[in-house]
Amino acid sequence: MFVLLLLVLVFLVIVGGAVAVGAVALAHQRRRIAAENQVVPGTATRAPSAWARSHDPEARLHRRLRDAMAALRAVTAYDTAATVTLRADLEQSALALDDHLVAISMLRPDARTAQRAQAERAVAAVEAGVADYATAATRPDLGALESDLAGVRARLRTADELRRGIGS
C-alpha cells in the first residue's frame, strides 16, 4: 500500500512538473511573439498576435511598419536635435498608422478596400521616410543634413495626411 501511494505521488510530481514546464514555455512563447509584433519595442500594439504570421493584407502592412521601424533603429545616425526629433516623429507616425490598420481590419470586407489602399500608400511613405532618414542622418556633412531632413519631413507629412484620410 505504501509503495502504491509513493508511486502515485511520484507520478503526480512528474505530471505536475511537466505541466509547469509547458506553462512556462507557452508564456515565454507568447511574450516573444508579443514583443516581435510590436512596431516600436516597448510600446504595446493593438495588433493581434496572429498578425505576426498572418497573410491578411492588414497584417502584412503591420509587419512592413514593424520592419521599417527596425531599420530605423539600425541606423547609426549623427544625432542632432533634428534627427532625434525626426526619428521620434517617424515612430509616432508608424504607431498611429498601425492603430488605423487594426481599425481597418475590423471593417466589413467591402468597406476595407479603399481604406486599405490609402493605408498602403501611407506605409510606403513611412518606409520611404525611413530610407531618406537613413541616407540623410548618416552623412558627416551637417550642413547638407538639414536640407536632406527636409525631404524626410515631407514624406512624414505625406504619411500623416494619408493616415488622416483613412478615417474620413
N, CA, C and O of each residue as an XYZ file, in Angstrom:
672
protein
N       0.816     -1.192      0.000
C       0.000      0.000      0.000
C       0.863      1.261      0.000
O       0.603      2.220     -0.727
N       1.904      1.226      0.845
C       2.810      2.372      0.915
C       3.522      2.591     -0.416
O       3.715      3.734     -0.829
N       3.909      1.527     -1.082
C       4.601      1.612     -2.367
C       3.664      2.193     -3.422
O       4.080      3.006     -4.248
N       2.410      1.778     -3.395
C       1.430      2.299     -4.348
C       1.208      3.792     -4.144
O       1.127      4.553     -5.108
N       1.110      4.203     -2.893
C       0.946      5.627     -2.578
C       2.166      6.429     -3.029
O       2.036      7.535     -3.553
N       3.345      5.860     -2.819
C       4.579      6.511     -3.243
C       4.636      6.638     -4.765
O       5.064      7.671     -5.282
N       4.213      5.603     -5.486
C       4.201      5.650     -6.951
C       3.211      6.692     -7.463
O       3.510      7.408     -8.419
N       2.054      6.786     -6.848
C       1.065      7.794     -7.236
C       1.628      9.190     -6.985
O       1.468     10.080     -7.820
N       2.277      9.386     -5.861
C       2.871     10.687     -5.537
C       3.966     11.060     -6.542
O       4.025     12.203     -6.997
N       4.822     10.111     -6.886
C       5.880     10.361     -7.878
C       5.259     10.700     -9.234
O       5.711     11.616     -9.920
N       4.225      9.957     -9.609
C       3.536     10.232    -10.867
C       2.953     11.639    -10.876
O       3.099     12.359    -11.864
N       2.300     12.040     -9.797
C       1.716     13.382     -9.704
C       2.787     14.470     -9.764
O       2.568     15.512    -10.381
N       3.925     14.247     -9.140
C       5.017     15.220     -9.181
C       5.552     15.347    -10.603
O       5.816     16.453    -11.076
N       5.710     14.218    -11.280
C       6.226     14.253    -12.659
C       5.234     14.954    -13.580
O       5.622     15.808    -14.377
N       3.972     14.601    -13.475
C       2.957     15.234    -14.321
C       2.862     16.724    -13.992
O       2.789     17.554    -14.898
N       2.862     17.063    -12.718
C       2.815     18.476    -12.317
C       4.011     19.253    -12.838
O       3.868     20.392    -13.283
N       5.197     18.640    -12.785
C       6.401     19.294    -13.310
C       6.311     19.511    -14.809
O       6.698     20.563    -15.317
N       5.797     18.511    -15.516
C       5.653     18.641    -16.973
C       4.656     19.735    -17.332
O       4.879     20.509    -18.263
N       3.559     19.795    -16.590
C       2.565     20.855    -16.840
C       3.169     22.227    -16.547
O       2.937     23.177    -17.294
N       3.941     22.336    -15.468
C       4.565     23.616    -15.127
C       5.567     24.050    -16.196
O       5.600     25.217    -16.586
N       6.381     23.106    -16.664
C       7.352     23.423    -17.719
C       6.617     23.854    -18.990
O       7.018     24.815    -19.646
N       5.549     23.147    -19.333
C       4.767     23.520    -20.514
C       4.154     24.902    -20.377
O       4.148     25.671    -21.339
N       3.640     25.231    -19.205
C       3.035     26.551    -18.981
C       4.080     27.653    -19.085
O       3.812     28.706    -19.663
N       5.255     27.427    -18.538
C       6.332     28.421    -18.625
C       6.766     28.614    -20.070
O       6.974     29.743    -20.512
N       6.904     27.510    -20.810
C       7.308     27.598    -22.219
C       6.262     28.341    -23.035
O       6.608     29.161    -23.885
N       4.981     28.062    -22.785
C       3.908     28.743    -23.504
C       3.890     30.239    -23.187
O       3.716     31.063    -24.084
N       4.069     30.583    -21.927
C       4.097     32.001    -21.543
C       5.284     32.711    -22.187
O       5.157     33.845    -22.648
N       6.425     32.050    -22.217
C       7.610     32.641    -22.858
C       7.376     32.851    -24.349
O       7.753     33.887    -24.897
N       6.756     31.872    -25.010
C       6.489     31.998    -26.439
C       5.511     33.138    -26.705
O       5.690     33.891    -27.662
N       4.488     33.274    -25.879
C       3.526     34.369    -26.063
C       4.190     35.726    -25.869
O       3.912     36.661    -26.620
N       5.063     35.846    -24.870
C       5.781     37.121    -24.658
C       6.686     37.436    -25.838
O       6.775     38.587    -26.265
N       7.363     36.410    -26.370
C       8.261     36.622    -27.504
C       7.480     37.064    -28.736
O       7.901     37.979    -29.445
N       6.345     36.417    -28.992
C       5.525     36.791    -30.146
C       4.984     38.201    -29.961
O       4.964     38.985    -30.910
N       4.547     38.532    -28.751
C       4.043     39.885    -28.495
C       5.147     40.917    -28.697
O       4.896     41.986    -29.254
N       6.355     40.614    -28.257
C       7.472     41.552    -28.435
C       7.834     41.692    -29.914
O       8.133     42.793    -30.376
N       7.810     40.586    -30.657
C       8.114     40.638    -32.088
C       7.034     41.390    -32.857
O       7.300     41.942    -33.925
N       5.838     41.411    -32.327
C       4.708     42.030    -33.011
C       4.661     43.546    -32.804
O       3.927     44.242    -33.507
N       5.436     44.061    -31.848
C       5.417     45.497    -31.570
C       6.093     46.273    -32.693
O       7.157     45.889    -33.178
N       5.469     47.357    -33.093
C       6.051     48.214    -34.132
C       7.264     48.952    -33.563
O       8.314     49.022    -34.202
N       7.112     49.492    -32.372
C       8.202     50.145    -31.659
C       8.420     49.360    -30.368
O       7.505     49.265    -29.550
N       9.615     48.794    -30.166
C       9.847     47.979    -28.968
C       9.512     48.743    -27.691
O       9.869     49.909    -27.527
N       8.822     48.056    -26.801
C       8.438     48.661    -25.533
C       7.111     49.393    -25.586
O       6.608     49.840    -24.555
N       6.542     49.521    -26.764
C       5.252     50.188    -26.925
C       4.239     49.138    -27.370
O       4.370     48.537    -28.436
N       3.242     48.935    -26.544
C       2.238     47.910    -26.851
C       1.519     48.245    -28.159
O       1.314     49.412    -28.494
N       1.151     47.212    -28.872
C       0.406     47.373    -30.112
C      -0.983     46.776    -29.939
O      -1.173     45.822    -29.184
N      -1.935     47.338    -30.635
C      -3.289     46.786    -30.621
C      -3.430     45.676    -31.651
O      -4.463     45.010    -31.712
N      -2.406     45.477    -32.452
C      -2.453     44.434    -33.488
C      -2.524     43.057    -32.832
O      -1.801     42.780    -31.874
N      -3.388     42.208    -33.345
C      -3.487     40.856    -32.777
C      -2.178     40.082    -32.960
O      -1.453     40.291    -33.933
N      -1.890     39.201    -32.027
C      -0.648     38.433    -32.124
C      -0.652     37.530    -33.366
O       0.412     37.152    -33.858
N      -1.827     37.187    -33.868
C      -1.911     36.365    -35.085
C      -1.302     37.094    -36.285
O      -0.902     36.453    -37.256
N      -1.227     38.414    -36.228
C      -0.655     39.178    -37.333
C       0.836     38.923    -37.500
O       1.399     39.260    -38.541
N       1.477     38.347    -36.516
C       2.911     38.076    -36.630
C       3.202     37.126    -37.787
O       4.293     37.147    -38.355
N       2.207     36.281    -38.139
C       2.428     35.313    -39.206
C       1.284     35.250    -40.212
O       1.285     34.386    -41.089
N       0.331     36.132    -40.103
C      -0.851     36.111    -40.966
C      -0.525     36.645    -42.364
O       0.407     37.427    -42.551
N      -1.324     36.195    -43.337
C      -1.161     36.679    -44.708
C      -2.223     37.705    -45.077
O      -2.319     38.104    -46.237
N      -3.019     38.135    -44.108
C      -4.021     39.160    -44.367
C      -3.321     40.452    -44.784
O      -2.218     40.729    -44.314
N      -3.943     41.247    -45.658
C      -3.293     42.479    -46.122
C      -2.922     43.431    -44.984
O      -1.839     44.016    -44.999
N      -3.809     43.591    -43.997
C      -3.507     44.496    -42.886
C      -2.328     43.975    -42.072
O      -1.502     44.756    -41.599
N      -2.250     42.657    -41.908
C      -1.134     42.054    -41.166
C       0.186     42.269    -41.903
O       1.209     42.554    -41.281
N       0.161     42.132    -43.222
C       1.387     42.372    -43.997
C       1.828     43.827    -43.890
O       3.020     44.111    -43.777
N       0.859     44.755    -43.926
C       1.207     46.169    -43.773
C       1.759     46.435    -42.371
O       2.693     47.220    -42.208
N       1.184     45.783    -41.369
C       1.680     45.913    -39.997
C       3.142     45.455    -39.920
O       3.972     46.125    -39.306
N       3.449     44.324    -40.539
C       4.827     43.825    -40.497
C       5.775     44.724    -41.273
O       6.943     44.859    -40.909
N       5.280     45.340    -42.342
C       6.126     46.302    -43.080
C       6.470     47.486    -42.186
O       7.605     47.961    -42.196
N       5.494     47.965    -41.412
C       5.771     49.054    -40.472
C       6.780     48.605    -39.412
O       7.727     49.324    -39.095
N       6.561     47.413    -38.876
C       7.468     46.873    -37.856
C       8.892     46.784    -38.404
O       9.849     47.157    -37.726
N       9.024     46.290    -39.631
C      10.342     46.149    -40.241
C      10.973     47.507    -40.555
O      12.188     47.671    -40.443
N      10.151     48.471    -40.947
C      10.668     49.818    -41.206
C      11.211     50.440    -39.918
O      12.244     51.108    -39.930
N      10.505     50.214    -38.810
C      10.972     50.763    -37.535
C      12.227     50.032    -37.051
O      13.074     50.634    -36.390
N      12.355     48.747    -37.370
C      13.585     48.020    -37.045
C      14.749     48.593    -37.848
O      15.856     48.736    -37.329
N      14.497     48.919    -39.115
C      15.532     49.537    -39.947
C      15.895     50.922    -39.410
O      17.061     51.316    -39.432
N      14.899     51.650    -38.932
C      15.147     52.979    -38.360
C      16.065     52.872    -37.144
O      16.990     53.669    -36.991
N      15.811     51.889    -36.280
C      16.645     51.710    -35.089
C      18.057     51.254    -35.448
O      18.996     51.484    -34.686
N      18.209     50.610    -36.600
C      19.518     50.099    -37.004
C      20.423     51.187    -37.587
O      21.623     50.970    -37.758
N      19.857     52.343    -37.890
C      20.647     53.431    -38.488
C      21.610     54.001    -37.448
O      21.208     54.368    -36.343
N      22.875     54.067    -37.818
C      23.871     54.707    -36.965
C      23.938     56.159    -37.404
O      24.712     56.525    -38.288
N      23.108     56.982    -36.766
C      22.934     58.365    -37.200
C      23.849     59.310    -36.422
O      24.284     59.024    -35.307
N      24.120     60.452    -37.065
C      24.753     61.559    -36.361
C      23.613     62.245    -35.619
O      22.806     62.957    -36.214
N      23.562     62.018    -34.312
C      22.435     62.539    -33.550
C      22.546     64.041    -33.342
O      23.504     64.559    -32.768
N      21.522     64.703    -33.835
C      21.327     66.125    -33.585
C      19.903     66.254    -33.070
O      19.145     65.284    -33.077
N      19.547     67.420    -32.635
C      18.170     67.616    -32.170
C      17.183     67.301    -33.294
O      16.118     66.731    -33.055
N      17.542     67.673    -34.505
C      16.649     67.444    -35.644
C      16.497     65.957    -35.951
O      15.385     65.496    -36.211
N      17.595     65.198    -35.924
C      17.493     63.774    -36.263
C      16.756     62.989    -35.184
O      15.975     62.090    -35.495
N      17.001     63.321    -33.927
C      16.316     62.615    -32.835
C      14.818     62.909    -32.875
O      13.998     62.008    -32.695
N      14.468     64.159    -33.109
C      13.048     64.531    -33.194
C      12.392     63.850    -34.388
O      11.271     63.351    -34.283
N      13.075     63.827    -35.504
C      12.523     63.210    -36.701
C      12.349     61.705    -36.531
O      11.363     61.132    -36.995
N      13.305     61.071    -35.867
C      13.184     59.632    -35.603
C      11.965     59.369    -34.717
O      11.209     58.429    -34.964
N      11.775     60.186    -33.699
C      10.599     60.039    -32.825
C       9.306     60.285    -33.602
O       8.309     59.595    -33.389
N       9.326     61.263    -34.496
C       8.136     61.544    -35.307
C       7.811     60.371    -36.237
O       6.641     60.034    -36.418
N       8.827     59.752    -36.822
C       8.610     58.582    -37.671
C       8.000     57.443    -36.855
O       7.087     56.761    -37.319
N       8.508     57.241    -35.642
C       7.959     56.187    -34.788
C       6.499     56.473    -34.426
O       5.660     55.573    -34.477
N       6.195     57.717    -34.062
C       4.821     58.065    -33.686
C       3.871     57.923    -34.878
O       2.731     57.486    -34.724
N       4.343     58.291    -36.045
C       3.529     58.147    -37.248
C       3.256     56.670    -37.523
O       2.138     56.301    -37.884
N       4.266     55.829    -37.354
C       4.098     54.394    -37.573
C       3.119     53.803    -36.555
O       2.292     52.966    -36.914
N       3.201     54.221    -35.309
C       2.283     53.723    -34.281
C       0.839     54.120    -34.591
O      -0.076     53.307    -34.468
N       0.648     55.367    -34.991
C      -0.704     55.829    -35.320
C      -1.246     55.078    -36.534
O      -2.416     54.695    -36.564
N      -0.406     54.874    -37.514
C      -0.824     54.139    -38.712
C      -1.143     52.683    -38.370
O      -2.079     52.106    -38.923
N      -0.383     52.100    -37.479
C      -0.653     50.727    -37.045
C      -2.031     50.631    -36.386
O      -2.763     49.669    -36.617
N      -2.382     51.619    -35.573
C      -3.716     51.641    -34.966
C      -4.801     51.721    -36.042
O      -5.854     51.097    -35.914
N      -4.541     52.487    -37.094
C      -5.504     52.573    -38.193
C      -5.643     51.229    -38.914
O      -6.736     50.854    -39.340
N      -4.535     50.515    -39.046
C      -4.604     49.194    -39.688
C      -5.489     48.246    -38.878
O      -6.250     47.463    -39.447
N      -5.388     48.319    -37.560
C      -6.235     47.486    -36.707
C      -7.705     47.862    -36.917
O      -8.572     46.993    -37.017
N      -7.968     49.167    -36.983
C      -9.349     49.617    -37.198
C      -9.865     49.171    -38.571
O     -11.017     48.756    -38.695
N      -9.024     49.255    -39.591
C      -9.422     48.828    -40.936
C      -9.769     47.345    -40.937
O     -10.722     46.927    -41.594
N      -8.997     46.551    -40.200
C      -9.247     45.108    -40.185
C     -10.598     44.765    -39.575
O     -11.113     43.670    -39.803
N     -11.176     45.667    -38.813
C     -12.469     45.414    -38.172
C     -13.654     45.849    -39.032
O     -14.806     45.605    -38.673
N     -13.376     46.492    -40.164
C     -14.450     46.924    -41.054
C     -15.012     45.742    -41.841
O     -14.397     44.678    -41.920
N     -16.187     45.952    -42.416
C     -16.745     44.951    -43.327
C     -15.793     44.802    -44.512
O     -15.150     45.773    -44.913
N     -15.696     43.616    -45.068
C     -14.764     43.392    -46.180
C     -14.940     44.363    -47.347
O     -13.951     44.799    -47.935
N     -16.179     44.706    -47.689
C     -16.385     45.618    -48.822
C     -15.966     47.045    -48.482
O     -15.686     47.830    -49.388
N     -15.918     47.397    -47.209
C     -15.527     48.750    -46.809
C     -14.019     48.890    -46.634
O     -13.513     50.005    -46.507
N     -13.301     47.780    -46.626
C     -11.853     47.818    -46.381
C     -11.035     48.261    -47.577
O      -9.962     48.838    -47.398
N     -11.502     48.013    -48.787
C     -10.672     48.166    -49.982
C     -10.075     49.560    -50.124
O      -8.861     49.702    -50.267
N     -10.911     50.582    -50.085
C     -10.401     51.956    -50.248
C      -9.508     52.344    -49.073
O      -8.474     52.987    -49.255
N      -9.912     51.952    -47.876
C      -9.125     52.284    -46.687
C      -7.755     51.599    -46.741
O      -6.735     52.192    -46.388
N      -7.755     50.360    -47.184
C      -6.507     49.598    -47.251
C      -5.550     50.208    -48.270
O      -4.345     50.278    -48.028
N      -6.088     50.655    -49.418
C      -5.241     51.265    -50.441
C      -4.576     52.529    -49.911
O      -3.395     52.771    -50.160
N      -5.337     53.327    -49.182
C      -4.780     54.550    -48.595
C      -3.736     54.201    -47.533
O      -2.693     54.848    -47.445
N      -4.021     53.181    -46.733
C      -3.078     52.757    -45.703
C      -1.791     52.232    -46.326
O      -0.702     52.453    -45.796
N      -1.920     51.539    -47.449
C      -0.723     51.025    -48.120
C       0.157     52.174    -48.616
O       1.383     52.097    -48.527
N      -0.452     53.221    -49.130
C       0.334     54.393    -49.564
C       0.998     55.062    -48.356
O       2.131     55.532    -48.455
N       0.300     55.108    -47.225
C       0.875     55.714    -46.022
C       2.046     54.882    -45.504
O       3.062     55.437    -45.086
N       1.911     53.561    -45.529
C       3.014     52.695    -45.100
C       4.214     52.890    -46.025
O       5.353     52.952    -45.562
N       3.961     52.986    -47.327
C       5.049     53.217    -48.283
C       5.729     54.556    -48.015
O       6.947     54.670    -48.152
N       4.950     55.571    -47.633
C       5.538     56.883    -47.324
C       6.411     56.802    -46.071
O       7.467     57.433    -46.018
N       5.989     56.040    -45.066
C       6.810     55.868    -43.858
C       8.091     55.126    -44.215
O       9.174     55.505    -43.769
N       7.974     54.069    -45.019
C       9.168     53.321    -45.434
C      10.137     54.220    -46.199
O      11.347     54.174    -45.973
N       9.603     55.032    -47.098
C      10.455     55.954    -47.856
C      11.075     56.984    -46.925
O      12.232     57.366    -47.101
N      10.308     57.437    -45.933
C      10.847     58.379    -44.951
C      11.991     57.768    -44.159
O      12.977     58.448    -43.874
N      11.875     56.507    -43.801
C      12.958     55.824    -43.081
C      14.184     55.708    -43.979
O      15.308     55.928    -43.525
N      13.979     55.368    -45.242
C      15.111     55.263    -46.179
C      15.795     56.612    -46.349
O      17.022     56.697    -46.334
N      14.995     57.671    -46.513
C      15.571     59.013    -46.644
C      16.304     59.414    -45.368
O      17.364     60.037    -45.425
N      15.734     59.054    -44.211
C      16.355     59.368    -42.926
C      17.711     58.663    -42.827
O      18.701     59.259    -42.401
N      17.742     57.389    -43.225
C      18.992     56.630    -43.144
C      20.074     57.269    -44.010
O      21.241     57.320    -43.623
N      19.680     57.753    -45.177
C      20.644     58.411    -46.060
C      21.100     59.745    -45.480
O      22.293     60.049    -45.462
N      20.147     60.532    -45.010
C      20.464     61.875    -44.527
C      21.215     61.861    -43.200
O      22.188     62.596    -43.034
N      20.778     61.042    -42.265
C      21.318     61.093    -40.905
C      22.678     60.433    -40.764
O      23.308     60.536    -39.712
N      23.138     59.761    -41.800
C      24.456     59.118    -41.716
C      25.536     59.911    -42.427
O      26.690     59.486    -42.488
N      25.165     61.053    -42.960
C      26.159     61.883    -43.650
C      26.918     62.728    -42.638
O      26.322     63.326    -41.741
N      28.229     62.773    -42.788
C      29.005     63.584    -41.842
C      28.866     65.094    -42.087
O      29.190     65.892    -41.207
N      28.393     65.488    -43.264
C      28.246     66.906    -43.593
C      26.957     67.429    -42.956
O      25.873     67.246    -43.512
N      27.067     68.066    -41.816
C      25.889     68.538    -41.097
C      25.176     69.664    -41.823
O      23.992     69.900    -41.582
N      25.872     70.360    -42.704
C      25.226     71.408    -43.488
C      24.212     70.823    -44.453
O      23.113     71.355    -44.606
N      24.581     69.728    -45.104
C      23.670     69.070    -46.042
C      22.591     68.285    -45.308
O      21.534     67.997    -45.868
N      22.864     67.941    -44.052
C      21.920     67.147    -43.279
C      20.565     67.826    -43.169
O      19.528     67.189    -43.354
N      20.573     69.099    -42.871
C      19.305     69.808    -42.659
C      18.453     69.830    -43.924
O      17.235     69.669    -43.854
N      19.081     70.027    -45.072
C      18.292     70.024    -46.306
C      17.783     68.622    -46.629
O      16.673     68.467    -47.139
N      18.589     67.602    -46.335
C      18.147     66.226    -46.564
C      17.001     65.855    -45.626
O      16.083     65.135    -46.021
N      17.050     66.338    -44.397
C      15.992     66.028    -43.434
C      14.665     66.678    -43.834
O      13.597     66.208    -43.441
N      14.735     67.742    -44.605
C      13.503     68.373    -45.087
C      12.725     67.394    -45.969
O      11.495     67.373    -45.940
N      13.440     66.589    -46.747
C      12.779     65.565    -47.557
C      12.100     64.516    -46.697
O      11.016     64.036    -47.030
N      12.742     64.158    -45.585
C      12.133     63.191    -44.666
C      10.873     63.783    -44.056
O       9.858     63.098    -43.933
N      10.937     65.058    -43.671
C       9.755     65.716    -43.102
C       8.597     65.732    -44.106
O       7.438     65.551    -43.733
N       8.927     65.950    -45.381
C       7.884     65.942    -46.416
C       7.243     64.557    -46.526
O       6.024     64.453    -46.663
N       8.039     63.507    -46.468
C       7.494     62.141    -46.507
C       6.606     61.888    -45.285
O       5.554     61.257    -45.382
N       7.051     62.391    -44.147
C       6.292     62.210    -42.915
C       4.957     62.937    -42.993
O       3.933     62.412    -42.556
N       4.968     64.141    -43.547
C       3.703     64.878    -43.727
C       2.769     64.115    -44.661
O       1.563     64.039    -44.422
N       3.334     63.553    -45.724
C       2.524     62.766    -46.661
C       1.895     61.577    -45.957
O       0.704     61.312    -46.122
N       2.693     60.855    -45.168
C       2.170     59.695    -44.437
C       1.076     60.118    -43.466
O       0.056     59.438    -43.351
N       1.275     61.229    -42.769
C       0.271     61.692    -41.805
C      -1.010     62.138    -42.507
O      -2.110     61.880    -42.018
N      -0.869     62.804    -43.650
C      -2.063     63.226    -44.401
C      -2.840     62.009    -44.902
O      -4.069     61.978    -44.846
N      -2.112     61.015    -45.390
C      -2.783     59.790    -45.849
C      -3.464     59.077    -44.683
O      -4.584     58.584    -44.815
N      -2.776     59.027    -43.539
C      -3.350     58.373    -42.372
C      -4.619     59.092    -41.922
O      -5.612     58.447    -41.584
N      -4.591     60.426    -41.915
C      -5.778     61.181    -41.524
C      -6.923     60.941    -42.502
O      -8.090     60.933    -42.112
N      -6.582     60.746    -43.777
C      -7.600     60.500    -44.796
C      -8.240     59.133    -44.683
O      -9.320     58.910    -45.231
N      -7.594     58.212    -43.980
C      -8.148     56.870    -43.832
C      -9.468     56.901    -43.079
O     -10.407     56.185    -43.425
N      -9.534     57.725    -42.057
C     -10.727     57.756    -41.224
C     -11.889     58.519    -41.845
O     -13.007     58.453    -41.333
N     -11.652     59.239    -42.934
C     -12.745     60.043    -43.483
C     -13.614     59.275    -44.429
O     -14.575     59.825    -44.968
